[in-house]
């Protein structure tokens, strides 16, 4: 390979700028790899595409892709860097310049789709479905294909694995929880949960051997991880356990939201108790003498009409308001004896107060 002229205008150029002959050789290898038939795996007996889900079809197709060897990876990366250098040197951005660059990039990406799937499977059950994990991992694979330096001694899959894990972990931090938690805090919380399980198992084993119980504390977790105990406690408070209301409690059970009480709806037991109390109160009022029953019903609006004052009731009965107050007090005493659990405020002489009595809930 030949090195080019000094970089004009301070532009960054790639480490490799192959000559015309080298570029033609790289393009020929890429062309041969692109048209090489893939070794398709045999489909399971009786398995049709209609029976497989979208994720299963993708996993099966990703397993059929042929992986590149080290020589083919380096040639693809050199070709990519050369095309990017040509594009950066060109003053007129023609559409045809970017076309050759897409082919080797697709070869690198398609050849490592199985790597994305294998890494994404490790993060299942952490809040995102497998399909979303694969999509995020593919974004990391695309970034790795654009940033890989063919002069590196390591292979491309090992380099791309770091980018794939980073994009998946970032997606888990930002999209898997109802409350967004910083990535470092989330990692510390998961590390603390793992250490807590290990220490509890270790303490149980020691208790079986020695017979002495050792309680587990947050300070033990912090000492094992190597962080400050107060910082670990703050992280535990910052990362609460959030459960979806649509998630079922068991495999075939109802969702969690159906098992929670509605704060806006009355308690069924209270509703039943109030209904029973109203029935007993109506029955007790019906057994009062006619005159006392009329006073109670008009005073508290039990017959469906509005509440009447003492003067209005006295005008109906052709008695004074004071006499109506005495009749009301007498009726309250009789009802209180009948209904011990219903309390009515009464005055010292056994009569209910004029305007401050509690209305029976009927």
KALINMO-V372986 format. One record per backbone hydrogen bond with DSSP energy under -1.0 kcal/mol. NH is the residue of the N-H (numbers start at 1). CO is the residue of the C=O. If there is no record, write none. Layout:
nh=NH co=CO
nh=NH co=CO
//
This chain:
nh=11 co=8
nh=23 co=19
nh=24 co=20
nh=25 co=21
nh=26 co=22
nh=27 co=23
nh=28 co=24
nh=29 co=25
nh=30 co=26
nh=31 co=27
nh=32 co=28
nh=33 co=29
nh=34 co=30
nh=35 co=31
nh=40 co=38
nh=47 co=44
nh=57 co=53
nh=58 co=54
nh=59 co=55
nh=60 co=56
nh=61 co=57
nh=62 co=58
nh=63 co=59
nh=73 co=69
nh=74 co=70
nh=75 co=71
nh=76 co=72
nh=77 co=73
nh=78 co=74
nh=79 co=75
nh=80 co=76
nh=81 co=77
nh=82 co=78
nh=83 co=79
nh=84 co=80
nh=85 co=81
nh=86 co=82
nh=87 co=83
nh=88 co=84
nh=89 co=85
nh=90 co=86
nh=94 co=92
nh=102 co=99
nh=105 co=101
nh=106 co=102
nh=107 co=103
nh=108 co=104
nh=109 co=105
nh=110 co=106
nh=111 co=107
nh=112 co=109
nh=116 co=112
nh=117 co=113
nh=118 co=114
nh=119 co=115
nh=120 co=116
nh=121 co=117
nh=123 co=120
nh=124 co=121
nh=133 co=129
nh=134 co=130
nh=135 co=131
nh=136 co=132
nh=137 co=133
nh=138 co=134
nh=139 co=135
nh=140 co=136
nh=141 co=137
nh=142 co=138
nh=143 co=139
nh=144 co=140
nh=145 co=141
nh=146 co=142
nh=147 co=143
nh=148 co=144
nh=152 co=149
nh=159 co=155
nh=160 co=156
nh=161 co=157
nh=164 co=160
nh=165 co=161
nh=166 co=162
nh=167 co=163
nh=168 co=164
nh=169 co=165
nh=170 co=166
nh=171 co=167
nh=172 co=168
nh=173 co=169
nh=174 co=170
nh=175 co=171
nh=186 co=182
nh=187 co=183
nh=188 co=184
nh=189 co=185
nh=190 co=186
nh=191 co=187
nh=192 co=188
nh=193 co=189
nh=194 co=190
nh=195 co=191
nh=196 co=192
nh=197 co=193
nh=198 co=194
nh=199 co=195
nh=200 co=196
nh=201 co=197
nh=202 co=198
nh=203 co=199
nh=204 co=200
nh=205 co=201
nh=206 co=202
nh=207 co=203
nh=208 co=204
nh=209 co=205
nh=210 co=206
nh=211 co=207
nh=221 co=217
nh=222 co=218
nh=223 co=219
nh=224 co=220
nh=225 co=221
nh=226 co=222
nh=227 co=222
nh=232 co=228
nh=233 co=229
nh=234 co=230
nh=235 co=231
nh=236 co=232
nh=237 co=233
nh=238 co=234
nh=239 co=235
nh=249 co=254
nh=256 co=247
nh=257 co=245
nh=259 co=256
nh=271 co=267
nh=272 co=268
nh=273 co=269
nh=274 co=270
nh=275 co=271
nh=276 co=272
nh=277 co=273
nh=278 co=274
nh=279 co=275
nh=280 co=276
nh=281 co=277
nh=282 co=278
nh=283 co=279
nh=284 co=280
nh=285 co=281
nh=286 co=282
nh=288 co=285
nh=293 co=289
nh=294 co=290
nh=295 co=291
nh=296 co=292
nh=297 co=293
nh=298 co=294
nh=299 co=295
nh=300 co=296
nh=302 co=297
nh=308 co=298
nh=313 co=309
nh=314 co=310
nh=315 co=311
nh=316 co=312
nh=317 co=313
nh=318 co=314
nh=319 co=314
nh=324 co=320
nh=325 co=321
nh=326 co=322
nh=327 co=323
nh=328 co=324
nh=329 co=325
nh=330 co=326
nh=331 co=327
nh=332 co=328
nh=333 co=329
nh=334 co=330
nh=335 co=331
nh=336 co=332
nh=337 co=333
nh=338 co=334
nh=339 co=335
nh=347 co=351
nh=350 co=347
nh=362 co=360
//
